[in-house]
Amino acid sequence: MSAAIDRANRVLSQLNMNQVAGESKQKVPTQLVSITARQSGVAVITINHPPVNALHPAVQEGIALAYDEACKDDSIKAVVFTGGNTPFFMAGADLENVAVMQAQKVGKAQVAGGVKNGNTIFNRLESGPKPTVAAINGQALGGGCELAMACNARIAVGTATFGQPELKLGLIPGLGGTQRFPRLIGLQKGIQFTLSGKTLKAAEALKLGLIDAIVKPEELLLAAGKVALDIAAGKKPKRRALFDNSKIGSYEEGKKVIDAARLNAAKKSKNVPHPNAFLNAVEAGLKDGGEAGLTVETDQFAECLVSPSSRALIAFFFATRVSSKVKGVPAKATGKPIKNVAVIGGGTMGAGICIAYLLKGYNVILKEINEKALLAGVERILNDLHRVIKARKLPVMAIEQIMRTLTPQTDYANFDKLDLVIEAVIENIPLKQSIFAELEKRVPAHCILATNTSTIDIEQIGAKTKCQDRILGLHFFAPAHVMPLLEIVRTKLTSPNTIAQSLEMSKKIGKTPIVVGNCVGFTANRAMFPYGQAASFLVDSGVCPYRIDRVLESFGMPMGVFKMADLSGVDIFMHVGGIINSAYGERCYNSTLGKKLFDQNRFGQKTGVGYYKYVKGVANKDENLGALVKAARAEAQGVPDLSKISDSEIIEILLYPVINESLRIVGEGFAERKSDVDLSVVLGYGFPAYRGGVLHYGDAVVGLGKVRERLQYFSSTYGKANPKVAAFFAPSSFLNSSK
């Protein structure tokens, strides 16, 4: 994000403007917003702020100056706004500028001042002396949608899209979107689309009344100009959405809709202020009118912008944008693009990987060791595809079309045509080595050889080949066709172009990639191994496992650590835990509780009982777990009694060791940047994005000084009688050197 902040600061400095307060000290450069045509009584004002016409304060000021210039020209009867010959009318606020304000800790009053200035400009477009029409040439999102709604009419091309995605960034619409959107498409739809952040295509926008017409691109400006002149001549009404209450109904009726939305938001979006902030503004407008609603909207927007959750979500947004930029790796790959893919192994992971590629139109070979295993793999793919098709509300015949691009086989036929092979067999080093040695003989010289291992050294897997520059790890997370994270694991021998090709491919299959180093656990699993071990320490120290899960879920995790173990499989946790211990044993805490469950075949959901008992897939507390917990505690050596600790200390004990290990990963060079670790724990483990990831949380919310102080306390106090506990909590040299 630092590059984004640097760029935004340069822009602010060049413009010599107080952007936050909205006080212009010099005219905005004409290339950002300008009158590009004056013909037949219409001024065409074009926004030209590449790459996406973002609503930087300078653009906002340029809109005001251009409109004022048009109003002073007696030959101009009406004004048309457009994004020019680009796919963007305006794709929302300039987030680099927002990030600058948050980084500089701009106060709520200053934010509100800038928003009031923006509303003054947009209100003038709506009620000024000359009518305005938006000629929407592409995406109109966030501030772009608000600009369009502030105009007196809206004409769009068929490919245009609309929406208010601000809540995904911890914000709310701040330039009238809480008021005009519900008034144009109806209260319920306006609330629904804003809370979800979903976009509307042009056809749906026309049906709901957000736009007035859809035309061909070559007709856009002519059609918009005609409507603008008709409004100026009184042939069409000059619609002002802020004052149009015809679609929102009475306050009593609307209050029921708003209250229902509040209840739903409380379930789906806990611990964040922005859903209620949005609904507060909508309710104020419904009760007291659009202008009163704008006043509340301004206050609530400013409150959200300075909130920790918005800072975290915007930091996370930038993390997703920079993760594919890797030092020493070309921005664009050379050579043959990846089109034909093979997956070796049709187990749960292999089947999911096949689906991830099949859904994006790739030709996929599934290879198994024999017919029985192959049939089982195909059945897994079919079963999961049925669920995908049902969830996406696609016709059943879509499965037949997708399956036509899958080739199940037990031999190496057509492997000479492949661009990528992904091995997804059991975690057995000799087996994987033999597969890679055989693959090297079968595939063409450009083909990338990848492994989906989550634990084994990649260099060791490819040790018996001569093509190690084309070998890497592609670590998918289960279920592979659903989870968005893809760890691209490079070795010291992997070529930069192989990584570049993998980055391009990952985006084509809808994944968010991070390039990580070749260490045990890679990034996500390594960062999070202290999480489960800290939970075991708490249980050994007298804290109920079910309380731990409840505290974690209240914090924002999608499920508690013990529910997560049941979902993945206690047996899998035991296996991975053994590998983690062999690599990082000097700082691991080991409890016997997991082994006791394992010995009784309590593997979790797949056996119907683990830490929880499952009835029709629903987790229930199991009264028999108490005996196993008691036995594990009896064997624990030198642990304190923490049965009465607070919920906040439970969070500290669980998460501060994760922050500590994450700093080790970055410090040792196994992650490109801190934000990559944050990305991995959010997308791989469900750490709440509104907390920004563990390192953002540790740095920006808690403070690394406090993390260091508390870990030192845990190490010296709780580890007094147990050196393993002391080592587990001890601050790393990377944490000790962090400011």
N, C-alpha and C positions, 0 to 999 in steps of 0.2 A: 504494500500500500504506500510505502514511502515515495516511490516513483510518481504515483498518482498525486500525492500531496505536493511534491516538488513542482510538478507541471502546473497544478492549479495555482500554487503560490506565484509562479512566474506570470501566469495570465493576469492574476490580480495586480501584481506589481506593474505590468505593462499598461494595464488599463488605468492605473492611478485612481482607483475608485474605492470608496468605502462600501463594499458590496453588501455587507451584513445589514447596515442601516439603510441601504438603498439610496444613498446620497451621491449622485453623479457629479464628478468634478471635471469631467471632460466628455466629449461626445464619443459614443461607441464606434469603433471602426466599422466603416460601411460594409465591409465584406461579410460581417456576421448577420446583419439584418438590413435590407435595403429595398427601396422601391425599384423594382426591375422593369416595370412597364406602366405606362399611362396611356390608355387607349379607350376611346368611346365612353369616357366618363368614369372609367374604373382604374384604380391604382392597384397593381399587384405587388404585394409585399412578400419578399422571399426570404426565408430563414436559411442561412448558409453557414452552419457551424458543424463541420465534419468532426467525427464520422457519422454521428447519429442525430445531429441537430439538437443536442441536449440543451435544456433550459438553464444555461448559466445566467447569473444575474446580469451579465453584460448583454446577453441576448434579450432578456426581459426589458432592459433599458432601451435596447435598440428597437424593440417592438413599439415602445411608447413614443420614441422619437420619430419613427417612420410614420406612425398613425397621425401624430400631430402635424407632420409635414403634409400629409395627404389632406388633412382637414383645412389647412391654410390655403390649399390650391383650389381656387374657385371652379376650375375645370373638372375637378373630381367630384363625382356624386356618391360613390360607394367604394369600399375597400375589400380586396380578396387577399387572404393569407394562404401561403403554400410553403411546402418544404422543398420545392424545386424538383429537379430531375434526379431524385434519389429515392430509395425505398423507405425514407423516413419523413413523415410530416414533422414529428418531434417525438423522440423516444424517452421522454421524461426529464427529470431534474439532472443537473450535472453533479453526479455523485462524488467526483473528485473535489468539487467545491464544498459539498456537504462534509466530506471527510476532513477537509481543512478546518472547517468551523469546529467540528468535534475534537480534532486533535489540539486545537488552540483553546479548547474549553470555553467557547463563546457562550455568554450567558443567555438565559431565556428571554430577557427584555430585548437584547440585540436581535435575536432570531425573530421575535415577534415584530420588531421594527421593519426588518426586511420583508416579512410576509405581508404586512400591511401595505407596504409600497407596491408589492406585486398585485395585491387585490385592487388597489387603486387603479393600476394600469388595466387589469382585466375588466373591471367594472366599467371603465371608460370605453373599452371596445364594445361592451354590451349596450351601453346607454348613451354613447357619444353622439355627436352631431351627424356622423355619416355611418350608414349601416355596414356591418362586416359579415363576410361569409368565409368559412374555412373550406379551402379546396384541398381535401385530404388525400395526399398522393401515396401514403404508405402507413407505417406504424404511427399511431397517435396514443401514446401511453403516458400515464402519470400527468406531468405538467403539460404534455402535448394534448392529451384528452381534455384537460381543463381549459387550455387555450381554445380548442375547437368549440367546447361548450359555451365559452364566453362570447363567441360570435353569434350573430342573429340567425344564421342558417349554416348547414353543413352538407357539402356535396363530397362524395368519396368515390375512389376507384374500387373495383371489386376485390382487390387484394389487400385493401386497408384493414387494419386491426385496431381495436380500441380496448382500453382497460385502465384500471387504477391499481397497480401492483405495489403501492407504497407500503402496505402493511407487511409485505414480505421483508421489508428493510426496517421494521420497527417504527415506521412513520405513519402518518395519515395524509390524505390529500390536503394540501395547504393553500390552494389557490381557487377555492370554490367548489372543489370536487365533492365535498360532503353535502353540498346544497344542490348544485345543478344536476348531478348525475341521477339522484332519486327523482328529481322533478321531471327529467326527460324520459326515463325508462320505467318509472314507477318505484315506490318505496321498497317493496320486497326485493325486486330484482337489483335495485341499486345497492342495497345492503348486501345481498348475496354475492354479487360479483366483486364488490370491494373487499369484503372479508376474505373471500377465497383468493383474490388476486387474479382470477381467470380472465382471459381476454375474449372479446367478442369479434367474430368475423363480420365483414361488412353486411352480409345478408341478414344476420341476426340483429345487427345494430339498426338496420333499416326497419325490420319488423317491430322492434321495441320502441322505435321513435327517436333513437339517438342521432341518426342522420336523416336527411330529407330525400336523398336520391343517390343512386349508384350510376356512374357513367363510365365510358371507356376512357383510358388515360389521355388519349389525344383530344378528348372533348372536355376534359376536366376544367380548365381555366375558362373556356367559353361558357360552359354551363354555370359555373359559379358566378361569373361576371353577370350573366343574364339575371340570375336570381337576385344578386346584389342590386342591380338597377331596378328590378321590379319592386324590391323593398323600398328603395329610395323614392320611387314614383308612387308608392302607396298601393301598388297592385297586389303585393303580398304583405302579410303582417310582419312587423319588426318584433320578432319573438325575443323576449328577455327571460331566459330560463330561471334566473334567480328569483323572479317574482311570479312564476307560473306554478300554482298549487293544484292544478287540475288533476294530476296523477298521483298525488301523495295522500289524498283523503283527509279525514278529520284526525285531530290529535288523539282522541280516544281510540280510534281504530288502529292508528299507526303505532301507538304506545304498546299495544299487544305484540305487534311485529317486532318492535325494538326489544321488548323484554324477552321474547323468545330467542332473539339473536344473542342477547347478553348471556342467557343460560347456556346456549350452545357454545359460545366463545369461551365461557368459563371452563367447559370440559375440554375443548380442543387447544386452547391457548392460555394455559395457566402461567402465572409468574411474569406476565408481560402487560404493560399498560395500554398498548395501542388499539386493541379491538374496542375496549370501552371508551377510549378517547374518541375514536371515530363515531361510535354510537351516541356519545354525549353531544357531539356537534350536530349530528342528524336530528336528534331529539329536540335540541334547542331551536333548530330551524323549523321543525314541524310545529312546535308550540308557539314560537314568537315571530316566525317569518325568516326569509332567507338572509336578510342583512344581520339580524341578531345571530343567526346560525354561523355566519362568517366570523363574527367576533369570537364566538366560542371555538370555532375551528382554528383560528389563529393562535389562541391561547393553548389549545390542546396540541397543535402541531409543534409549537415551541417546546412544550413540556416533553413531548416524545423525542424531539431531536437531541435534547441534552440528556436523555435517559441512558443508562448503561446498556439496556437491551438493544436500542438502536445503534449505539456505537459498536456493539458486538456483531449485530447482523450485517452492518455495512462492512466491518472488517472481514467478516466471513465471505461476503459478496466479492470483495477484492481478492481474497484468498483463492476463490474458484477461478478468477481470471488470470492469476499469475502462475498457477501450479504447472502449467505446460511450458513455461519459459525456464529452460535449464541451461546453466552455464556450460559452454562448449558443445551444445547440441544445436544443429541448424534449425532455423524456424520452419524451413520447408524441406521435407525429405526428398531424396533423389532415388531413381530406380523404379522398378515396377510396383504399382500400388497393390495393396492387399485386397484380393477378391475371392480367392479360393482357400478355404480353411479346413483343417482336419482337427478333430479332438480325439485323443487316445484315452479311452476309458469312459464308460457310460454310467458311472455311479451318480450320486446326487449332484456333486459339483460338475462332473462332466456333462450331464444332461442339461443343467442350468446354463453352462457355457455355450452349448450347442444352441439353445433357445435364444440366448442373447444375440448370436450372429444370425440365426434364421429370421428373427423378427425384423432385422435390418436388411434383409434381402441377399445375404451372402450364401454362396454355395458351400455346404458343409458336409464333410465326410465324418461319420462316427465309426471309429474302429474299436472293436473289442476282441478279446482273446478267443472266444468261441461263440457258437450260435446262441446258447442259453443266455450268456451275459449280454449279448447283443440285443436279443429280444427284450430283456429286462430294461436295458437302456432306452430302447425305442418306446417302450410302454411308459417310462418315466417322462420322456419328452412329451408324449401325447397327453398324459394326465395333466402335466403342468400347462401345456398349451391350451387345453380346455379351460383351465382356470383363468388364464390370461385373456382368452377370447371373451369369456363371460364378463370379466371385470371391465374390459374395454367396450363391451356391448357391440361386438362385431359378429357378423353372420358365421354360423358353424362351418360353412364352406371355406372360410378363410384358413381353417386348419389344413384342409386338403391342399390349398395353394402353397402354404408354407412348407408342408411336408414334402412337396415335390422337389424342394431344393436341398433335402437331406438324403445322403447316400449312406445307408448302414452296411458295413462290411467287416469281414474278419481277416482280410489280407491287405496288401499294400498297393492294390490297383489304383492307378491314377495319382499316386503320391508324387509323380514326376511333374505334375501340373500345379502343385500347391505353392501358395505364397506364405502360409503360416501354419504351423502345427503346434497345438497346445496339449501337452501331456498332463493328464489328470488321474493318474492311477494312485494306488495306496502309497503311503510314505515309507518306501523301501528303497534304500540307496542303490543296491546292486541291480534291482529291477529297473529303476529309472536310468541308470547308466547304460544298461543293455539296450533299452528302448532308444536312447539318444544315439548310441553307436550305430544302430540299425537305420534310424532315420537319416543320418548323414549320408548313407549309401543310397537312399531311396528318393530324396527330395532334390529339386534343382538348386543350383549354387546360390540363388538369391533368397531362398526360403528361410524365414525366421523360425528358429526352434525355441519354444517357450515351455516352461513348466509352471503349473499352478500350485506348487508346493507352498506351504505356509511356514515351514520349519527348517527345511534342509538347505545347506549351502549350495547355491546355484553353480558355483565353480566346480564343486565336487560332482554334481550331477553331470556336467559336461566334460569331465576330466578325460574321458576316453574318446573324445572327438578331436578333430583338427579344425573345427569351424566355430571356435568359442567367441569369435567376434559377432556371430549371429545368434548367440544364446543369451536368453534373459529369463526373468520370471514375470509372468502375468498373473498376479495374485488377485483373483476375484473373491468377493465375499458372498456368503450364502444368504438367500438364494441368488445365484449369479445373474439371472436375468432381471432381477428386481433391484438389488443393491447398487447404488450409483458409483461407489468407489472402485477404482482399479489401481493397485500398486504395480508400477512398472519397476522391476528390480534389476538394476544393472550390476554387472561385475566389473572388475578392473579391465577385462578384456572385451566387453561389449562395445561395439562401434557406435559412435555418435549417430550415424545414419539409421542404424537398427532401432535406436531409441526414438529418433524422430519419426520413423515409420510407425512405431507402436503408439506414439502420442497421437498421430493423425488418425490411426485406426480406432483408438479408444473413443475419440470424439464421435466418430461415425456410428459407433454402436451405443452412443448415448451415455458413456461413462465419464466421470470426472477423474482424470489421471493425476497421480503424483509419482514422480521418479524418486526412488529410494535406493539406499545402499544395501549391500548384501551382508546383512547381519542376522543373527537368529531372531525371528519374530518380525523382521523388517521394521516397519514404523508403527502401524496401528497395533499389532499384537504385542510388540515390545513395549510400547508406551503404556498399554493397559494391563500388563501382567501384574503390576503392584496392586491394582484395583481389586482383583479377586483375592490376592494374598492378604491384603489389608482387611477385607471382609472376613476371611477365615480367622485372622488375629482377633478381630472384634468378637467373633463367636466364642473362641477359646477364652476370651476375657469376660464372658458373661452377658454379651448382648445377644438378644434373640435374632435369629436369621430373618424372621418375618418383619421385625422392626427395621432392620437394615434395609430391606427391600422397600418398605413403606417410605422411609426417609429419602431414599434415592429417587423414588418415583415422584415424591413431593418436590424434590430439587429440580426435576424435569427430565430425568432419564426415562426412556420409553418403557423399561422394565427394570426391576431390581437385579442385582448381580446373581442371586440364586435362581431366579426365574430364567435369567439368561443362560445359566449353566444347564438348567433342565431343557431349554430349547435346543441348545447346541448338542447336548449329550454329556452327562457326567463322565462317561468313558472317554469322550474326546477331550474334555477338559483335563482329565488325568494324563492322557497321552501327551498333549501339548505342554502341560505343566512339567512333565518329566524332562522334556527337551529344554524348556526355559531354565529349569533348575541346573541342568548340565552346563548351560552357558553362563548363567548369572547367579549361580548358587551362593556366592559369597554375600549377596545382598537379598536373598530370598527368605520369606517366612513360610514354613510348611506346617500345615495342620493335618491331622489324621482323619478329619471329618469326611473329606471327599473320598478317601480310600474306603472308609467304612460303608458309604453308600455304594461304591463300586463293588465291594465284596458281596453285597446283598442284591446285586443286579438292579439297583435303583438308579437307572441311567437317565431318568427324566421323562419327558413327554412320550418318547418312543416305547417305554415300558410301562407307562401309566403312573409311575411314581418315581420321584427323585427327592429333591428338597420339598417339593409339593406333591400332593396327590391329585391326579387329573380325572375329572368326570366329564365326559363329552368334550374334552379339550380345554376345560376350564380349570385353572389352578385353584386348589383348596389347601388350607393348612392341614398338615398331616400330624395327628397326635403321636404317631410312632416315631417321628423325627426326634422327639425330646430325648429318648434313650440313647440315640446315636450321638447327639450333641453332648449329653452328659458324659459318655464314654470318651469322646474326643477331648473334652475339658479335663478329664481326669489324667490324661496322658500329656497334656500341655505342661511344659516346664517354664517356670520363671515368667509367667504372665500376670499382669495386674488384674484387679477386679474393676471392670469398667461398666458394670451393670447399670449404674446410675448416671452415666454421662449424658450430656445434652445432644439433641439432634444436630446442632451446628458442629459439635466436636466430632460426631460420627462422619460428617461430610469432610471435615479436615483430615481425619485419619484415612479416609478412603481416597481422597483426591490429591492431597499434597504429595504423596509419593509418586503419583502419576505425573505431576508437574515436574518433579525432580528427575524422573527417568526421561521425560520428554526433552528436558534441557541437555541431558547426556547425549541423546540421539542427535540433536542439532550440533552440539559441541564436538562430537566425534566425527561429524561430517556425513552421517548416514541419512540426513534429510537436508534438502537444499536450503530451506528456510523455516522459521518457526511456524509460519502460517500453513505450511504443508502438514505439519504434525496436527495442527488444529483441524485441518480439513479431514485428516485420516480418522480422528476420533469422533468427529461429528457424523461423517458419512459411513464410517465402518462400524461404529459402536452406538450411535444415536445420542452422543453427548449433545445437549440442547444447543442449537445454533444461536439462540438468543443470548447465550453466555459466551459465544465466540470461539469455543474450543478451549482445551485445558490451559494452553499457554497464554491466550488472551485473558482468560478468567484469572489465572494466577498473577499476571502482570498488571492488567488494567483494572480489575475488580478488587482482588484481594491485596495485591502488592507483593512482589517477590521477597521483600524484606520480612513481611509477616510470615510467608511460607517458610522461609529459612529459619526464622525464630521458632515457629511451632514445631517444625521437624526436629530441630535441635532439642527442644523440650521433650518431644516424644522419645527421641533416641536416648537421652540421658535419664529420663524418669521411668518410662515404661521398659526400657532396655537394661535397667540397672541389674536385674537378676538373670538376664538372658542376652548374651552377645549377639545372637542372631537377630533379635528384635532391635537391638541398638544399631546393627549394621543396616537393617531394612529401612529404618527411618533416617539414617544419617544423611545430612545434606551433601550433595555431590560438589565437586570442585567447581562445576559449571554454575550451580546455584549460588555457591559462596562468592563467585566472582561477578555475579549479575547485580546490576544496580537496582 
